[in-house]
Amino acid sequence: MKPPARHYLKGEERLKVATDLKRRYEAGATVRQLADETGRSVGMVSDLLWFAGTTMRPGSLAD
């Protein structure tokens, strides 16, 4: 189930979503794919990946 696009994440929920995005990104998904799949903006997905300590691929925000 997709959360509302403007749903504010905090605490453990933020960590859980960020960790899941990190796992999917490291498995090969692009930032844009993750944004489309979750209904979140590319910027929010990027912020969550950063929050999770993800090492970003070169040019990954241009996908």
NORWOTA-V291812 format. One record per backbone hydrogen bond with DSSP energy under -0.5 kcal/mol. NH is the residue of the N-H (numbers start at 1). CO is the residue of the C=O. Records with the same first field share a line. If there is no record, write none. Layout:
NH=CO + CO
This chain:
7=4
13=10
14=10
15=11
16=12
17=13
18=14
19=15
20=16
21=17
22=18
23=19
24=20
25=21
26=22
27=23
28=25
29=24
31=60
34=30
35=31
36=32
37=33
38=34
39=35
40=35
45=41
46=42
47=43
48=44
49=45
50=46
51=47
52=48
53=50
54=49
56=54
60=57
62=59
63=60
